[in-house]
Amino acid sequence: METLPFTKFGFNLFDLDKFKTAISESSFIMKSALKRAEYVNSKMGDPVLREYWIALLSPENEHTKAEKPLTP
């Protein structure tokens, strides 16, 4: 991922902990996070395991103070 051409234009890779920290500093809460993996072909045609996260976020103001965000 780090070698893709668009990463030099301000793209950041986050692990889940770093992502949670960034979200905690925003006006969103994380409702859930799912880890996924799939095999894709590299430019050379070799199978490569690609792992990624899908996160469900919602605006903080949609929840009462008593409600707690979900964590994976």
C-alpha positions, -999 to +999 in steps of 0.1 A: +000+000+000+028+024+008+041+022-027+009+032-045+014+065-065-013+085-046+003+080-011+028+108-017-001+133-018-010+131+019-024+096+022-020+080+056-021+043+066-037+037+100-037+006+121-069+002+142-055+018+173-043+049+154-076+051+136-095+049+169-074+078+183-081+099+152-118+092+155-118+101+192-105+135+183-133+141+158-170+146+161-177+109+152-180+077+172-171+043+159-202+020+160-183-011+148-152-022+129-148-053+108-115-068+096-116-082+061-090-100+040-090-111+004-065-123-022-058-100-051-033-104-079-001-083-079+012-066-111+033-097-116+001-119-113+010-134-079-017-137-053-012-112-024-033-112+008-048-078+012-061-070+047-083-040+055-108-026+080-143-014+074-156+010+101-191+022+107-190+058+121-218+081+131-220+117+142-216+122+180-247+143+182-269+114+172-263+096+205-272+104+241-244+108+266-254+075+283-249+055+251-214+040+246-198+034+212-192-002+202-156-015+198-144-045+178 
